[in-house]
Amino acid sequence: FVFSERSQWVISVCVLLYLARAEIACCDHALRGKRWIELGQEQQRAYVMRLLDALEVTDRDKRLKVARAILYLAQGVFDECDTDADVIHWSRHNVFLLYDMGIFTALLELLSMEIDNNQACSSAVRKPAISLADSTELRVLLSIMYLMVETIRLQTEDDRPEWRTAREAFKTELGSPLYNGEPFALLLFTMVTKFCSMNAPHFPMKKVLLLLWKTVLFTMGGFEELQEMKVRGRERLSLPPLPEDSIKVVRSMRAASPPASAMELIEQQQQAKRGRRSRRPLVKQDSLDTYNERDPFKNDDARDEEEDGEEADSGIEGEVDPLDRDVIIQPPPPPPPLRPPTERASLPKGLPWAPKVREKDIEHFLETSRNKFIGFTLGNDTETLVGLPRPIHESVKTLKQHKYVSIAEMQIKREEELQQCPMTLVSDASYCLPYMKLLEILSLNEFNIALLKLLLAAAPTSKAKTDSINILADVLPEEMPITVLQSMKLGIDVNRHKEIIVKAISALLLLLLKHLKLNHIYQFEIVSQHLVFANCIPLILKFFNQNIISYISAKNSICVLDFPHCVVHEMPELTAESLEAGDRNQFCWRNLFSCINLLRILNKLTKWKHSRTMMLVVFKSAPILKRALKVKQAMMQLYVLKLLKIQTKYLGRQWRKSNMKTMSAIYQKVRHRLNDDWAYGNDIDARPWDFQAEECALRENIEKFNSRRYDKNQNGEFAPVDNCLQSVLGQRVELPEDFHYSYEMWLEREVFSQPIQWEGLLQQAQ
């Protein structure tokens, strides 16, 4: 036989595959009866190769069995381990081995096949109730991929050099359009949109959202990477360095003890009149906390000031509801050793943030001063101080010392210059982040709407509706519980399921907003407008319009069922009493994390936007946010106080008079703007008739930016025009196929049947 070169290559590959399979079969025969942790590196690779080969079978049950074997390896072969640390060690070792052998790519192909499985989607749509059985293979695949992404993403000190190389390669692979011409995150976002459009109600949304969040976090970077990129961006723009590291400042802040509100004092008075008097008088809120004496964030100076406040002098007696007590978000440390009394004087004092001033604030200050002392203004000139008294000179000098120019302001200024001179100036594409294309894809409006739908369905205050999306498809069993113990366990699972969904969505939205704002301010603004128009602001306020203390201190977890504890140690018998008691933690880090993320999103949507600030006032967010101050955690209190500060000028003098302790907390914790009269309501930009014009002007700037950067026919109206008759007539014009059939009819109707006045044409030419 005579074979071509291609045929010989195909035969060689087939022979090699046959020999490899024979070798794997021999190794598998030799590995029977041995433990995974006793095998060598080559033997483990041979077994993984056999699993990879078995993933290609057409039998769905066999393929699922192999996927579960891979999941067992990714979970750390817990049946062969004795401690939790051993499980974590072997899980990390096996995950890097699986990635090196190409398991992730094979799993991605299976995931794409499951997403496009129209038969499974149609059967799920027709079912009245969807359960865990409808998403078994999807959950196994997503679990393996999540373990691989999260394990490889995290760095440890004892990482091998090849693991560090694999981490960078995996990061590049996830962020590149390698999978069917699109990034991996876009594939997951497609699953989210299909689920929200009711086309695939069996998709396990909790696992999809967690994997999506971790993928974006891995490929783009977290808050610390954002801080480093912000520093480098300011260096490229020749801007002065940041006055402080915001992450370090927030971590070192202390939680305050907000006073009781007026309504609480009235309720306590009513309870006292009803005979519910306590044996001790009501003192400040801190002394009622169970773990008050062990709170390391206690500010001694603030304690001395608050003891002289309104609550200490009121002399009201009453009983305090335990649910209204402040939650101390800090695990109780051991009692501190005795220290000399002189150590207290060495504590650092002062404001946590350096004050800032905008260029616009300096211009407004000089405009007011010139009108007052001279009688005319000089426009945007901030250098000329002729005719102004010496105190004004000193004020301007102080303002300029604290002037802060952000990257966003530089980008807005550059866009204005590009709009004025579109032909002579060139866009600075070099300032865009390397993953800009991925960001632009992920910021599409349909994706943001889908995330908000899921957030609404998972909110604790949302009521169940028949037409709402079902986010419990991957938590409800096929058979509903019969006993009380099973019902309690399912209730805990459902609440925990919703909490995880809220955590993933809030973290993902905040991460995308921060990256978009660093990349370009108008990309951030278009996504912000989409979220605002989709009622994101009232949705977040609805989330906080609950007993936030109960939500922060929720115990929707069972410690004995946590992995890997449940598979390494003997699990005790579960009882209704143990489930009701929950864990020993006084708070839930998961819910606290979600609340802080939602507050930060709300801050980003409303910062420097008077129209959106008025939405906070219209929806009566002040009492909702003030209740959130009861959670004694510094970061959460900071973002609550920021939201209260921006709307203080609209709440009226009586509100400010009744909430002086909250005003003091704003002064102590929120950054100062030197000439910002937020506490008095004299802001000239806060006129209500400018609110709608502000959003319209922002929308116009966004559309100009989009047309300049993304329009295929860029600078179409400024393109040169060919006035030569011969060259214009000589150009080849592509005509549609049906033009040749209707050309004679068109010629007869438009040319021959119309009278032409040749004399008039000649006169116009002369």
Buried (B, 14 or more C-beta within 10 A) or exposed (E): EEEEEEEEEEEEEEEEEEEBEEEBEEBEEEBEEEEBBEBEEEBBBBBBBBBBBBBEEEEEEEBBEBBBBBBBBBBBBBEEBEEBEBBBBBBBBBBBBBBBBEBBEBBBEBBBEBBEBEEBBEEBEEEEEBBBEBBBBBBBBBBBBBBBBBBBBEEEEEBEEEBEEBBEEBBEBBBBEBBEEBBBBBBBBBBBBBBBEEBBBBBBBBBBBBBBBBBBBBBBBBEEEBBEBBEEBBEEBEBEEEBEEBEEBBEEBBBBBBBBBEEBBEBBBEBBEEEEEEEEEBEBBBEBBEEBEBBEBBBEEBEEEBBEBEBBEBEBBBBBEEEBBBBBBBEEEEEEEEEEEEEEEEEEEEEBBEBBBBBEBBBBBBBEBBEEEEEEBBEEEBEEBEEBEEEBEEBBEEBEEBBBBBBBBBBBEBBEEBEEEBEEEEBEEEBBBEBBBBBBBBBBBEBBBBBBBBBBBBBBEBEEEEEEBBBBBBBBEEEEEEEEBBEBBBEBBBBBBBBBBBBBBBBBBBBBBBBBBBBBBBBBBBBBBBBBEBEBBBBBBBBBBBBBBEBBBBBBBBBBBEEBEBBBEEEEEBEEEBBEEBEEEBBBEBBBBBBBBBBBBBBBBBEEBBBBBBBBBEBEBBEBBBBBBBBBBBBBBBBBBBBBBBBBBBBEEEBBEEBEBBBBBBEBBBBBBBBBEBEEBEEEEBEEEEBEEBBEEBEEBBEBBEEBBEEEEEEEEEEEEEEEEEEEEEEEEEEEEEEEEEEEEEEEEEEEEEEEEEEEEEEEEE
